[in-house]
Amino acid sequence: MSDQAPTATGGQDSGGSSPTPGPRPGPRPGPRPGPRPGAPSPAAMAKKAAPSPASVPEPAAHRPSDPSKWGRVDETGAVFVRTADGERQVGSWQAGDPSEGLAHFGLRFDDLAAEVTLLETRLDTHPQDARKTRASAEALAEQIPTASAVGDLDSLSARVASIIERSGEVEAKARQRKDEQRAAAIARKEELATEAEQIGAESTQWKAAGDRLREILEEWKTIRGIDRKTDDALWKRFSKARESFNRRRGSHFAELDRNRASVKRVKEDLVERAEAMSGSTDWNDTATAYRRLMDEWKAAGRAPREADDALWKRFKAAQDTFFDARHAAAAERDAEFEDNAKAKEALLAEFEGRIDPTADLAAARSTLRELQSRWEEIGKVPRNRMNSLESRIRAIEKSVSTAADTEWRRTDPEAKARARQFWDRVRDFEEQANKAEAAGKAKDAEKARAQAAQWREWAEAAENAVDTR
């Protein structure tokens, strides 16, 4: 190894037109390039790279390229890339092994490819920004032909050209979607205004209609994207319809106040209907019917004071009779649920000791299915017992699931292969240190041993990421 500091130069490094965010630090001497500055440690990458059963393959555009397919380093250290137009020198490599030089300029190509992938994704996920994406793609298209990088630059240029070509169509579709959304918003407000006009002109269901008008108003506030002139015209229609409804309702209740005798007859009928339902055991429908009767009671207005109070006492007594009976039935149901809870506790006590996924995973899975089947057959439990019981069966399920995952990781050959690669790096640096010591270069030997120690730490972490047991 030479005592001179290694250097790598590229035709675009000093001119300011490189597409990379900034100058990349030169690689350290060694048989292979080390991790990128600022990148996660290899151990962390090994953990992240270990696939799970539900993992999705990483897009091909994000995978590191193989620069040896697209370039070379000659005997003088000049680095060339091959394109459809022929070879072009992209820089110079004076750091040692030519493969390191190709890897160095290959990383620059990967950075360019990542930028292209980002633009492709942005065009799909943010179509409203298609014009900005096209401008970025056009700027990148100018940089690629002179980029100091080694990789499939022709393919990269084609992808950028595709982005530029597609951006016009994407922009047009985004504009069309905006117009369609505006048309849909106008159509919906026209529907709401028409409904409000019908209510304002015809409805005598005062409470239901009033509630509906309030619902229309709340929905109205959420509908946006309409030009001011159209929105104002629609609002005037809705406002006029609501005012019409309010005037008619006010007249109606004024008339009720002048005819309290008729209100008394209405409430007498409500009381008779309430008393007729008080013995019902159709809990849900009857409770709904009582709520409706209450709505009618409130909408009817007030009878003469003495009669109104007496009728209310009868009405409330009928309600209380029904709801007291429903509460008693609920208490009986709760007792049944408590028995179910005891049965589930006994079931857990029986199975918690039988399921041991660490001893026999297949048997544990089979026994768990039996537990789950019997668990469902027992039925519901009280709400206040539900969480504690569910947490215990979930713990059993999790132990089986965790054991299955551990078994899968333990037998994953790709993750093991990655761990072995880290140990290869350890041996490379140790061999380098031995050669440096033999040559009397103590400083270089010390540096190589430090790197070997670092890679050993990463290799051990990578092995721990894969449960080799």
Secondary structure, 3 states (H helix, E strand, C coil): CCCCCCCEEECCCCCCCCCCCCCCCCCCCCCCCCCCCCCCCHHHHHHHHCCCCCCCCCCHHHCCCCHHHCEEECCCCEEEEEECCEEEEEEEECCCCHHHHHHHHHHHHHHHHHHHHHHHHHHHHCHHHHHHHHHHHHHHHHHHHHCCCCCCHHHHHHHHHHHHHHHHHHHHHHHHHHHHHHHHHHHHHHHHHHHHHHHHHHCCCHHHHHHHHHHHHHHHHHCCCCCHHHHHHHHHHHHHHHHHHHHHHHHHHHHHHHCHHHHHHHHHHHHHHHHHHCCCCCHHHHHHHHHHHHHHHHHHCCCCHHHHHHHHHHHHHHHHHHHHHHHHHHHHHHHHHHHHHHHHHHHHHHHHCCCCCCCCHHHHHHHHHHHHHHHHHHCCCCHHHHHHHHHHHHHHHHHHHHHHHHHHHHCCHHHHHHHHHHHHHHHHHHHHHHHHHHCCCHHHHHHHHHHHHHHHHHHHHHHHHCCCC
